[in-house]
Amino acid sequence: MPGGAGMLRRGIAIFSLGLCVAGPAQAQSFGNNFFFGDSLTDSGWFLYRPLGNPPAFGLAPPGAGTWTTNPDPGWAQILASKFGTSAIPSDTPGIGGNNYAIGGARVAATQGNILSTETQIAAYLASTGGVANPNALYAYWNGSNDLKTTTAAFGPYPGNIVDPQNAPQITLLAKQAASQVAQLWNAGARYILIPNTPALNPEASIASDRAYNANVVASRALYDRQLWNGLASQGVNFIPADASSLYNYVLTHPTPFGITETSANAAACGNANSYQCTPAKYVTPDANKTHFWADGAAAPDGGGHTTGAVQQIIADYFYSLIVAPSEISFLAEAPVKTRLAVVNSVRDQIPLSFSTPGVFHGWASGDVSWLKATNNVPGFPNDPGIPVATSAGFDYAISRDWLVGAAFSGGYTRQTFSLGGDFKQTEFAASLYTAYRRDAFWFDAIGTWGSIQDRVNRQVPLGTTVQSNQSSASGTNISFAAEAGYNFRTAISGSSSSLTTKAPSTDAVYVTHGPVVGIILQQVHLGSFAETNPSGAPTALAFGAQLRNSAVTELGYQASIRLDRWEPYVKVVWDHEYAGTGRLVTASLLSITAPSYSLPAVLSGKDWGSATLGTRVKFAPDVTAYAAFSSQFGQSNVVALGGQVGLNVAFQPPVAVARH
């Protein structure tokens, strides 16, 4: 454990760093969504214009339009609803919409009513004056129609570049796609989801009754890799999604999802095109829930689209990738609040330990709190929990006005994710502290080092299943707290008022009161870690190391009154966070090699109030106890309150016996 001087130097360093780390990240609050792509994302473009150039497949009938088992929503609609928004086709008469994806779309080639993603993005930016909404969620999912072994049935599209593989053309295609996403990024988009192109592995091909084509799989993997790496090389921060592994997992593990039919030759809509499929065309009344494929190879458009049940699974998976960094950020936020219990336990003991020089005091305390951090925006998780902590320490009175001490603490909290699962955090800490008083002036300082251990169970609802992603992490929390004040004494009975702290009247009752100023500096470091998923689902992620700096100042007032053995007290302060709170949390896919991505951590309010109400009671000349209740108020996205009890015992030095 570092010495007091070392703690002070480290605390100053933390404070200096904390004031410098303010970053550009803001808490996510998706006020809108914008989608670009092909039929995998289209939610009704062909409700308003016909598909075909020729042969014409025509309009989607009312109640259809999405490439699934209508009226089931597509993944874009489901994902948007999670954040309180929608996914309306951009060609909706009179109002337009935010979903620009079109069935049959290719990366750069536009044919009739089927606009490429290049044209889709151009149309979006034209509608905004070339500026992308930085607080919106974007999705770009395209390339499947360019990476087929056959030309599309609904347009004279050239090209089979996958079998045999034409690597230069695939690389060019990926560069075109990357330039389109980069255009969004350069226009201001900051949250962009980019799934890879679905490709069935041998086992999934067997489940689908389709021939496995290694060239197609390799070609799509090359495209995805070139697209993702090309964006990463340009500094574009995006969210990669392994849709391919998700398809393969569900096809080879259908039973937990309630899927009983995985063959593409027995699709839910029979031989109908899915965008025109309604319940009247279902092969069974519940085919939208029990089948994987909505339309198969026998459908006029070539099939390859999934049922409503699978659309839900896809949306759930994409959603989990978006909110995971925010969930994991709670692991570094919780210690910032739980450390206050350690600091307060020491501070509450200090007034009980001042005594005659040479006296040791031993003490112990316990704390139970309620802590809840929130994002306070639609769709993002919370983490309520009940932290508990115990502390024990001893101090020594160097003089009547100066003491030094040490304390040891242990804390535990189980913070539950509102999406399912939890993290269990244990901390063991050691503190050195000192306190000084001179007439009406007083001062204390506390340096603490703690070791943090986390056991994490991040659950992901995935269709009808719940995927458990388990991990463990470790870290540290180093803090330095200092507080100072000035005490006035005001007589309220027994004599006239006085502002002196010396020679009080023995028959007077005094209120001791005065201003309080303080600061607590913290640096929470959490190491990187990776999750495991026992079922093999591709929902497990790896997370980079986190650094949470905090520099909170306090300004307030406190008062106490001594009533025989009792001494009630109250303290009210206003807190302000100076350190940067706009930090990012980095995540990486584990199911496939992909660039990591970073998203904002939960963002707490910078100003709040804190109040403590308690009482000290002297049971015997050398035994004193206290009980206190504390609460924070006015801090956005955080609820914190707690109760403490403690006992302090003085150990008088033995009295020498004179020998005659």
SESEMI-455416 format. One line per 4 residues: number of its first residue (from 1); for each residue z, y, x of C-alpha. Coordinates in Angstrom, 3 decimals, decimal comma. Example, Ala and Ser with C-alpha at 12.3 -4.5 7.8 and 13.67 -1.06 7.14 Angstrom:
! SESEMI-455416
1) 7,800/-4,500/12,300 | 7,140/-1,060/13,670 $
//
This chain:
! SESEMI-455416
1) 0,000/0,000/0,000 | -0,948/3,374/1,515 | 1,745/5,861/2,376 | 2,465/9,032/0,429 $
5) 0,373/11,256/2,690 | -2,509/8,807/2,477 | -2,235/8,761/-1,311 | -2,373/12,545/-1,381 $
9) -5,444/12,678/0,853 | -7,149/9,979/-1,223 | -6,282/11,834/-4,415 | -7,802/15,045/-3,124 $
13) -10,911/13,134/-2,091 | -11,185/11,592/-5,557 | -10,852/15,021/-7,127 | -13,520/16,506/-4,901 $
17) -15,866/13,635/-5,641 | -15,133/13,733/-9,339 | -16,184/17,364/-9,591 | -19,499/16,550/-7,947 $
21) -20,655/13,497/-9,855 | -21,701/15,100/-13,106 | -24,963/13,357/-13,900 | -27,799/13,976/-16,317 $
25) -27,013/11,012/-18,552 | -25,945/11,653/-22,101 | -24,552/9,236/-24,644 | -27,346/7,596/-26,561 $
29) -27,900/8,918/-30,034 | -31,275/7,709/-31,225 | -32,378/10,218/-33,803 | -35,727/8,441/-34,093 $
33) -37,806/5,510/-32,901 | -41,449/5,363/-31,881 | -43,384/2,118/-31,569 | -46,671/1,436/-29,808 $
37) -48,440/-1,912/-29,626 | -50,282/-4,577/-31,568 | -49,572/-6,917/-34,483 | -46,308/-8,090/-32,912 $
41) -44,923/-4,622/-33,788 | -47,175/-3,333/-36,609 | -45,220/-2,706/-39,826 | -48,069/-1,849/-42,222 $
45) -51,021/0,000/-40,698 | -53,426/-2,052/-42,810 | -51,762/-1,149/-46,069 | -53,877/1,996/-45,977 $
49) -57,095/1,015/-44,184 | -58,988/-2,268/-43,948 | -58,952/-4,638/-41,010 | -62,318/-5,856/-39,790 $
53) -65,436/-4,656/-38,016 | -66,870/-7,092/-39,548 | -65,971/-9,646/-40,750 | -63,583/-7,672/-42,880 $
57) -60,198/-9,102/-43,776 | -59,419/-6,071/-45,921 | -56,247/-4,290/-46,854 | -52,793/-5,736/-46,992 $
61) -51,636/-6,192/-50,597 | -48,671/-4,206/-51,906 | -45,430/-5,631/-50,609 | -47,073/-6,946/-47,435 $
65) -48,550/-5,242/-44,359 | -46,173/-6,496/-41,682 | -47,391/-9,430/-39,584 | -44,729/-11,835/-40,792 $
69) -43,608/-13,524/-43,994 | -43,603/-10,426/-46,194 | -41,611/-8,823/-47,662 | -39,419/-9,710/-44,676 $
73) -39,170/-6,772/-42,294 | -40,614/-6,974/-38,817 | -38,463/-6,631/-35,726 | -39,322/-2,932/-35,390 $
77) -37,980/-2,219/-38,865 | -34,865/-4,289/-38,245 | -34,156/-2,668/-34,878 | -34,687/0,829/-36,233 $
81) -32,287/0,156/-39,105 | -29,555/-0,794/-36,643 | -29,634/2,788/-35,354 | -29,915/4,359/-38,794 $
85) -33,628/5,097/-38,579 | -36,855/3,483/-39,801 | -40,255/2,178/-38,672 | -42,895/3,659/-40,962 $
89) -46,623/3,132/-40,273 | -48,081/6,250/-38,722 | -51,033/6,257/-41,149 | -48,816/6,420/-44,249 $
93) -50,619/8,893/-46,541 | -49,039/12,300/-46,867 | -46,059/11,675/-44,578 | -47,277/9,811/-41,527 $
97) -44,742/7,719/-39,674 | -43,232/6,687/-36,370 | -44,758/3,211/-35,934 | -48,138/3,618/-34,236 $
101) -48,579/-0,107/-33,526 | -51,713/-1,713/-34,997 | -52,609/-5,369/-35,430 | -55,353/-6,305/-33,001 $
105) -54,715/-3,369/-30,670 | -55,686/-3,662/-27,034 | -54,483/-1,610/-24,098 | -57,513/0,659/-23,645 $
109) -60,297/-0,443/-26,011 | -60,449/1,090/-29,498 | -62,568/-0,639/-32,174 | -62,908/0,948/-35,613 $
113) -59,526/1,139/-37,310 | -57,849/-0,735/-34,479 | -56,647/1,954/-32,089 | -55,639/1,084/-28,537 $
117) -52,169/1,949/-27,280 | -53,854/4,612/-25,171 | -55,061/6,255/-28,384 | -51,770/5,595/-30,175 $
121) -49,752/7,418/-27,524 | -52,260/10,245/-27,391 | -51,921/10,670/-31,166 | -48,118/10,771/-30,922 $
125) -48,075/13,344/-28,115 | -50,678/15,446/-29,917 | -48,314/15,615/-32,900 | -45,449/16,873/-30,727 $
129) -47,258/19,351/-28,527 | -47,161/16,939/-25,608 | -43,364/16,662/-25,527 | -41,661/13,316/-26,153 $
133) -38,293/13,331/-27,910 | -35,776/12,543/-25,119 | -33,211/11,205/-27,603 | -35,526/8,723/-29,288 $
137) -35,974/5,026/-28,593 | -39,530/4,025/-27,681 | -41,070/0,563/-27,649 | -44,305/-0,445/-25,934 $
141) -45,452/-4,037/-26,491 | -49,098/-4,694/-25,840 | -51,467/-6,829/-23,816 | -51,541/-10,054/-25,819 $
145) -54,957/-9,319/-27,329 | -56,423/-8,610/-23,889 | -54,989/-11,814/-22,437 | -56,564/-14,433/-24,688 $
149) -59,024/-17,210/-23,999 | -61,107/-16,224/-27,027 | -62,341/-12,922/-28,382 | -60,595/-11,496/-31,406 $
153) -61,869/-12,642/-34,778 | -61,772/-9,131/-36,213 | -63,803/-7,200/-33,635 | -66,479/-7,597/-30,943 $
157) -63,974/-7,455/-28,104 | -65,320/-8,614/-24,756 | -63,445/-10,564/-22,234 | -61,677/-13,741/-21,340 $
161) -59,843/-12,786/-18,168 | -57,161/-15,446/-18,237 | -58,950/-18,806/-18,041 | -60,195/-18,820/-15,379 $
165) -57,891/-16,105/-14,170 | -59,459/-12,801/-13,188 | -56,628/-11,290/-11,152 | -58,372/-7,943/-10,404 $
169) -59,055/-7,348/-14,115 | -55,513/-8,327/-15,081 | -54,118/-5,994/-12,419 | -56,333/-3,186/-13,711 $
173) -55,129/-3,869/-17,252 | -51,502/-3,677/-16,122 | -52,185/-0,388/-14,320 | -53,700/1,038/-17,502 $
177) -50,655/-0,017/-19,509 | -48,293/1,380/-16,880 | -50,085/4,725/-16,899 | -49,629/4,933/-20,676 $
181) -45,890/4,292/-20,465 | -45,622/6,707/-17,539 | -47,307/9,320/-19,710 | -44,482/8,944/-22,229 $
185) -41,909/9,120/-19,453 | -43,433/12,239/-17,940 | -43,498/13,843/-21,382 | -39,730/13,367/-21,700 $
189) -39,124/9,870/-23,102 | -36,024/8,324/-21,528 | -35,339/5,122/-23,469 | -38,375/2,810/-23,435 $
193) -38,287/-0,875/-24,377 | -41,069/-2,988/-22,839 | -41,130/-6,702/-23,741 | -43,331/-9,118/-21,856 $
197) -46,242/-10,942/-23,483 | -45,247/-14,226/-25,175 | -46,439/-17,317/-23,323 | -45,389/-20,828/-24,285 $
201) -44,040/-23,186/-21,642 | -44,900/-26,919/-21,808 | -41,916/-27,834/-24,015 | -42,544/-24,958/-26,443 $
205) -46,242/-25,837/-26,558 | -45,373/-29,381/-27,579 | -43,000/-28,067/-30,269 | -45,812/-25,849/-31,546 $
209) -48,463/-28,608/-31,467 | -50,567/-26,424/-29,200 | -52,149/-27,297/-25,885 | -50,335/-25,916/-22,891 $
213) -52,530/-23,648/-20,772 | -51,116/-22,953/-17,326 | -53,773/-20,337/-16,604 | -52,846/-18,297/-19,666 $
217) -49,154/-18,480/-18,797 | -49,803/-17,457/-15,203 | -52,156/-14,660/-16,229 | -49,677/-13,192/-18,681 $
221) -46,903/-13,439/-16,105 | -49,123/-11,584/-13,613 | -49,795/-8,827/-16,150 | -46,126/-8,471/-17,045 $
225) -45,080/-8,427/-13,406 | -47,677/-5,829/-12,464 | -46,769/-3,666/-15,461 | -43,023/-3,750/-14,844 $
229) -43,220/-3,349/-11,067 | -45,809/-0,597/-11,392 | -43,491/1,404/-13,627 | -40,500/0,779/-11,369 $
233) -42,483/2,023/-8,357 | -43,119/5,284/-10,239 | -39,410/5,752/-10,938 | -39,713/5,015/-14,660 $
237) -36,438/3,680/-16,052 | -37,264/1,267/-18,857 | -35,673/-1,695/-20,627 | -37,535/-4,943/-19,848 $
241) -37,247/-7,680/-22,455 | -38,036/-11,336/-21,894 | -39,643/-12,112/-25,238 | -41,467/-15,053/-23,688 $
245) -38,243/-16,870/-22,784 | -36,847/-16,034/-26,217 | -39,821/-17,664/-27,961 | -39,542/-20,727/-25,755 $
249) -35,793/-21,049/-26,289 | -35,975/-20,867/-30,080 | -38,934/-23,258/-30,235 | -37,057/-25,829/-28,162 $
253) -33,658/-25,221/-29,824 | -34,622/-24,547/-33,457 | -31,803/-26,285/-35,307 | -28,995/-23,750/-34,686 $
257) -31,299/-21,056/-36,068 | -31,950/-22,990/-39,291 | -35,567/-23,624/-38,307 | -36,899/-27,033/-39,226 $
261) -40,641/-26,542/-38,653 | -42,032/-25,322/-35,320 | -45,619/-26,559/-35,559 | -48,308/-23,869/-35,597 $
265) -50,356/-26,280/-37,700 | -47,770/-26,078/-40,482 | -47,196/-22,344/-40,674 | -45,107/-20,713/-43,404 $
269) -48,124/-18,884/-44,867 | -50,481/-21,826/-44,641 | -53,924/-20,605/-43,627 | -53,365/-17,009/-44,776 $
273) -53,193/-14,037/-42,440 | -49,553/-13,046/-42,113 | -50,159/-9,342/-42,764 | -51,485/-10,389/-46,206 $
277) -48,849/-13,070/-46,769 | -46,407/-12,736/-49,671 | -44,018/-15,324/-51,176 | -46,826/-16,562/-53,395 $
281) -48,513/-17,956/-50,281 | -45,417/-19,575/-48,765 | -45,840/-23,314/-48,329 | -42,248/-23,706/-49,541 $
285) -40,016/-21,121/-51,211 | -37,816/-20,831/-48,111 | -40,550/-21,160/-45,501 | -39,756/-17,679/-44,191 $
289) -36,347/-19,012/-43,110 | -37,183/-22,551/-42,038 | -40,492/-22,095/-40,182 | -41,083/-20,524/-36,783 $
293) -44,717/-19,509/-37,267 | -45,823/-17,311/-40,152 | -49,515/-18,063/-39,557 | -51,115/-20,663/-37,337 $
297) -54,374/-21,159/-35,505 | -56,139/-21,924/-38,802 | -55,514/-18,396/-40,101 | -58,669/-16,238/-40,028 $
301) -57,090/-13,783/-37,571 | -56,096/-16,565/-35,167 | -52,390/-16,636/-36,035 | -49,589/-16,417/-33,503 $
305) -47,175/-14,362/-35,631 | -43,632/-15,336/-36,500 | -41,636/-15,597/-39,708 | -38,951/-13,233/-40,926 $
309) -36,265/-15,484/-39,458 | -37,771/-15,153/-35,993 | -38,374/-11,424/-36,433 | -34,612/-11,106/-36,953 $
313) -33,960/-13,071/-33,761 | -36,342/-10,845/-31,804 | -34,737/-7,671/-33,133 | -31,253/-8,969/-32,358 $
317) -32,272/-9,809/-28,800 | -33,859/-6,411/-28,146 | -30,830/-4,706/-29,669 | -28,469/-6,621/-27,389 $
321) -30,321/-5,367/-24,313 | -30,070/-1,772/-25,469 | -26,350/-1,720/-26,262 | -25,085/-4,060/-23,520 $
325) -24,622/-1,339/-20,848 | -22,599/0,742/-23,292 | -20,397/-2,249/-24,140 | -19,796/-3,087/-20,488 $
329) -18,994/0,549/-19,681 | -15,735/0,052/-21,614 | -14,490/-2,086/-18,714 | -14,297/1,019/-16,523 $
333) -13,168/3,366/-19,287 | -10,113/1,386/-20,380 | -8,241/1,701/-17,024 | -8,527/5,496/-17,186 $
337) -6,391/5,422/-20,314 | -4,083/2,515/-19,496 | -3,126/4,100/-16,158 | -1,419/6,839/-18,165 $
341) 1,225/4,303/-19,232 | 2,120/3,718/-15,575 | 2,259/7,425/-14,793 | 4,302/8,190/-17,888 $
345) 6,766/5,392/-17,195 | 7,535/6,896/-13,791 | 7,706/10,436/-15,119 | 10,039/9,458/-17,926 $
349) 12,448/7,871/-15,437 | 12,579/10,791/-13,018 | 14,950/13,000/-15,100 | 17,338/10,037/-15,294 $
353) 17,408/9,465/-11,551 | 18,545/12,811/-10,194 | 22,114/12,367/-8,999 | 24,385/12,812/-6,021 $
357) 22,823/12,197/-2,584 | 22,740/8,628/-1,345 | 22,564/6,994/-4,787 | 19,965/4,350/-5,626 $
361) 18,599/3,973/-9,144 | 16,846/0,922/-10,517 | 14,837/1,087/-13,680 | 12,470/-0,821/-15,977 $
365) 10,249/0,171/-18,880 | 7,824/-1,288/-21,378 | 4,831/0,242/-23,155 | 2,761/-0,803/-26,173 $
369) -0,323/1,236/-27,074 | -3,304/1,377/-29,369 | -6,599/2,247/-27,687 | -10,039/2,541/-29,197 $
373) -13,104/3,986/-27,529 | -16,203/4,656/-29,599 | -19,720/5,918/-29,094 | -19,534/7,742/-32,406 $
377) -23,279/7,261/-32,927 | -25,015/4,773/-35,247 | -25,600/1,323/-33,883 | -23,396/1,410/-30,794 $
381) -20,239/-0,678/-30,411 | -16,545/0,190/-30,319 | -13,707/-1,613/-28,527 | -10,302/-1,451/-30,250 $
385) -7,349/-3,083/-28,506 | -3,589/-3,049/-27,926 | -2,683/-2,491/-24,257 | 0,791/-3,529/-23,123 $
389) 2,438/-2,727/-19,805 | 5,739/-3,184/-18,005 | 7,006/-1,300/-14,989 | 10,013/-1,570/-12,728 $
393) 11,054/0,590/-9,835 | 13,789/2,053/-7,718 | 14,370/5,442/-6,182 | 16,768/7,112/-3,814 $
397) 18,337/10,539/-4,009 | 17,787/12,153/-0,619 | 19,623/15,196/-1,917 | 20,823/16,410/-5,271 $
401) 17,383/17,971/-5,849 | 15,019/15,556/-4,132 | 14,315/11,886/-4,694 | 11,725/9,367/-3,568 $
405) 10,860/6,023/-5,116 | 8,509/3,117/-5,604 | 7,407/1,246/-8,699 | 5,490/-1,886/-9,591 $
409) 3,585/-2,334/-12,833 | 1,691/-4,969/-14,726 | -0,575/-4,343/-17,686 | -2,761/-6,342/-20,037 $
413) -5,164/-5,430/-22,783 | -7,631/-7,298/-24,923 | -10,314/-4,898/-26,102 | -12,518/-6,417/-28,795 $
417) -16,191/-5,523/-29,021 | -17,118/-4,565/-32,557 | -20,311/-6,639/-32,169 | -18,266/-9,725/-31,297 $
421) -16,386/-10,972/-28,280 | -13,983/-9,069/-26,084 | -12,813/-8,366/-22,583 | -9,336/-9,202/-21,326 $
425) -8,192/-6,845/-18,617 | -5,189/-7,390/-16,360 | -3,948/-4,819/-13,869 | -1,207/-4,969/-11,253 $
429) -0,281/-1,668/-9,636 | 2,086/-0,254/-7,037 | 3,202/3,370/-6,957 | 4,984/5,739/-4,615 $
433) 6,505/8,842/-6,094 | 8,640/11,835/-5,284 | 10,293/14,569/-7,326 | 11,892/17,872/-6,437 $
437) 13,787/20,544/-8,334 | 15,096/23,872/-7,209 | 17,018/25,890/-9,761 | 14,542/26,260/-12,653 $
441) 11,475/24,989/-10,771 | 10,546/21,312/-10,690 | 7,722/19,202/-9,308 | 6,740/15,531/-9,147 $
445) 3,887/13,558/-7,582 | 2,836/9,920/-8,099 | 0,279/7,918/-6,123 | -0,812/4,559/-7,545 $
449) -3,091/1,750/-6,433 | -4,010/-1,005/-8,862 | -6,023/-4,207/-8,859 | -8,082/-4,954/-11,998 $
453) -9,279/-8,328/-13,243 | -11,569/-8,721/-16,268 | -12,572/-11,778/-18,265 | -15,529/-10,866/-20,460 $
457) -16,980/-12,603/-23,488 | -19,897/-10,458/-24,680 | -21,195/-11,999/-27,856 | -24,731/-11,445/-29,102 $
461) -25,563/-12,170/-32,752 | -28,976/-13,829/-32,511 | -30,411/-14,731/-35,877 | -27,991/-17,172/-37,496 $
465) -26,320/-17,946/-34,159 | -23,803/-16,110/-32,006 | -24,496/-16,333/-28,291 | -21,486/-16,133/-25,982 $
469) -22,173/-14,538/-22,598 | -19,201/-15,106/-20,314 | -18,287/-13,490/-17,021 | -15,482/-12,181/-14,880 $
473) -15,201/-8,997/-12,864 | -12,723/-7,345/-10,546 | -12,048/-3,819/-9,408 | -9,505/-1,201/-8,452 $
477) -7,993/1,951/-9,876 | -6,584/4,549/-7,488 | -4,852/7,581/-8,917 | -2,841/10,611/-7,909 $
481) -0,821/12,536/-10,479 | 1,129/15,761/-9,996 | 3,061/17,878/-12,434 | 5,100/21,067/-12,107 $
485) 6,982/23,387/-14,390 | 9,693/25,960/-14,857 | 12,754/25,474/-17,074 | 14,382/28,154/-19,141 $
489) 17,712/27,548/-20,860 | 18,389/29,135/-24,201 | 21,785/28,761/-25,871 | 21,532/28,043/-29,576 $
493) 25,286/27,710/-30,323 | 28,630/28,366/-28,688 | 27,614/31,460/-26,704 | 24,996/34,129/-26,436 $
497) 21,510/33,333/-25,228 | 20,953/32,932/-21,526 | 17,905/32,438/-19,312 | 19,736/31,124/-16,300 $
501) 20,034/27,513/-15,265 | 23,328/28,103/-13,484 | 26,870/27,821/-14,789 | 26,207/27,124/-18,454 $
505) 29,052/27,597/-20,864 | 30,861/24,337/-21,476 | 30,956/24,910/-25,236 | 27,297/25,933/-25,619 $
509) 24,350/23,848/-26,787 | 21,282/24,679/-24,767 | 17,576/24,136/-25,277 | 15,851/23,570/-21,958 $
513) 12,209/24,544/-22,248 | 9,297/25,812/-20,231 | 5,643/25,553/-19,251 | 4,055/22,465/-17,708 $
517) 0,936/22,209/-15,556 | -0,454/19,075/-14,018 | -3,395/16,999/-12,897 | -4,210/13,311/-12,707 $
521) -7,056/12,141/-10,488 | -8,472/8,651/-10,836 | -11,208/6,573/-9,334 | -11,971/3,301/-11,090 $
525) -14,296/0,969/-9,223 | -15,611/-2,166/-10,930 | -17,640/-4,643/-8,911 | -20,960/-6,102/-9,977 $
529) -20,984/-9,382/-11,912 | -23,300/-11,767/-13,749 | -22,906/-13,529/-17,080 | -23,541/-17,132/-17,990 $
533) -24,646/-18,440/-21,368 | -23,520/-22,037/-22,022 | -26,317/-22,657/-24,514 | -29,047/-21,470/-22,150 $
537) -30,197/-18,608/-24,367 | -31,850/-15,741/-22,445 | -29,193/-13,222/-23,518 | -27,068/-13,311/-20,343 $
541) -27,307/-10,269/-18,078 | -26,097/-9,106/-14,695 | -24,401/-5,721/-14,343 | -24,197/-3,441/-11,351 $
545) -21,019/-1,941/-9,925 | -19,459/0,929/-11,839 | -17,655/3,979/-10,496 | -15,662/6,047/-12,968 $
549) -14,195/9,269/-11,568 | -11,714/11,268/-13,597 | -9,992/14,591/-12,923 | -7,870/15,631/-15,899 $
553) -5,797/18,801/-15,892 | -3,011/19,545/-18,318 | -1,433/22,759/-19,513 | 1,356/22,793/-22,033 $
557) 4,999/23,239/-22,904 | 8,046/21,007/-23,154 | 11,571/21,296/-24,492 | 14,747/19,221/-24,664 $
561) 18,225/19,621/-26,078 | 21,393/17,830/-24,983 | 23,604/16,671/-27,831 | 26,526/14,815/-26,338 $
565) 25,075/11,464/-25,213 | 21,650/12,177/-26,710 | 18,870/14,333/-25,315 | 15,841/14,569/-27,611 $
569) 12,704/15,999/-25,981 | 9,152/16,951/-26,858 | 6,104/17,734/-24,783 | 2,710/19,053/-25,919 $
573) -0,172/19,657/-23,514 | -3,878/20,346/-23,630 | -6,013/18,166/-21,362 | -9,417/18,860/-19,880 $
577) -11,685/16,451/-17,993 | -13,439/18,135/-15,062 | -15,113/15,129/-13,491 | -18,604/14,100/-14,512 $
581) -18,641/11,676/-17,412 | -22,416/11,293/-17,714 | -22,549/8,067/-15,753 | -25,025/5,196/-16,049 $
585) -24,473/1,454/-16,235 | -27,128/-0,776/-14,668 | -28,143/-4,136/-16,146 | -30,602/-6,837/-15,088 $
589) -32,221/-9,753/-16,862 | -31,238/-13,205/-15,624 | -33,856/-15,219/-17,511 | -36,748/-13,738/-15,506 $
593) -37,294/-11,566/-12,446 | -37,572/-7,987/-13,668 | -36,583/-4,491/-12,561 | -33,039/-3,529/-13,487 $
597) -32,474/-0,768/-16,011 | -29,782/1,856/-16,473 | -28,423/3,343/-19,671 | -25,593/5,803/-20,364 $
601) -21,995/4,677/-20,536 | -19,847/5,585/-23,506 | -19,178/9,311/-23,370 | -15,700/10,624/-24,189 $
605) -14,783/14,157/-25,133 | -13,795/16,521/-22,337 | -10,954/18,253/-24,209 | -8,041/16,847/-26,140 $
609) -4,369/17,284/-26,799 | -1,444/15,002/-25,942 | 1,998/14,990/-27,501 | 5,159/13,081/-26,588 $
613) 8,315/12,858/-28,681 | 11,319/10,996/-27,342 | 15,013/10,885/-26,616 | 17,262/9,974/-23,714 $
617) 20,657/8,438/-24,335 | 23,525/7,786/-21,926 | 25,278/4,502/-22,661 | 27,661/4,711/-19,712 $
621) 28,148/6,977/-16,704 | 25,633/4,939/-14,709 | 23,390/3,632/-17,486 | 20,796/5,733/-19,317 $
625) 17,933/4,717/-21,570 | 15,027/6,439/-23,243 | 12,481/5,844/-26,002 | 9,305/7,843/-26,543 $
629) 6,197/7,956/-28,675 | 2,999/9,534/-27,405 | -0,355/10,297/-28,960 | -3,664/11,859/-28,055 $
633) -5,480/14,003/-30,569 | -8,725/15,903/-30,722 | -10,667/13,802/-28,173 | -14,028/12,770/-29,538 $
637) -14,784/9,040/-29,302 | -11,231/8,056/-28,265 | -8,123/7,105/-30,224 | -4,971/6,502/-28,152 $
641) -1,284/6,312/-29,032 | 1,681/4,359/-27,765 | 5,409/3,820/-27,549 | 7,688/3,382/-24,535 $
645) 11,255/2,286/-23,907 | 13,096/2,244/-20,605 | 16,456/1,684/-18,921 | 17,801/3,363/-15,790 $
649) 20,876/2,176/-13,823 | 22,572/4,018/-10,961 | 24,037/1,990/-8,113 | 26,865/3,945/-6,572 $
653) 27,525/3,337/-2,870 | 30,758/1,409/-2,191 | 33,856/3,548/-1,594 | 35,372/3,043/1,846 $
657) 39,006/1,875/1,759 | 41,256/3,547/4,283 | 43,195/1,137/6,471 | 46,684/1,942/7,685 $
//
